[in-house]
Amino acid sequence: MPCTSVGLMVWGCFWGKERGPLVPIREASVDRHVYFKLLDSQSGPRMQAIADEVGDPLFQQDSAMVHTAHDTIAWLDENGII
């Protein structure tokens, strides 16, 4: 029987001993528009709850191009995330 692989990108978050959901990303690739929509729907609502629980949270990403793009850094700054 042939082996087939299935790829799925997900977004997730954690803080302290808590975990947020793993959110499937259904797009074939993630550009800034996909990433901003994801951040809007997922991180925004959680940041205040996280801040209430642990104080001043640290938002951390890897060095993926979409994470380090000037538009992304500006968006994070405008939305009070960094």
Buried (B, 14 or more C-beta within 10 A) or exposed (E): EEEEEEEEEEBEBEBEEEEBEEBEBEEEEBEBEBBBEBBEEBBEEBBEEBEEEEEEBEEEEEEEEBBEBEEBEEBBEEBEEE
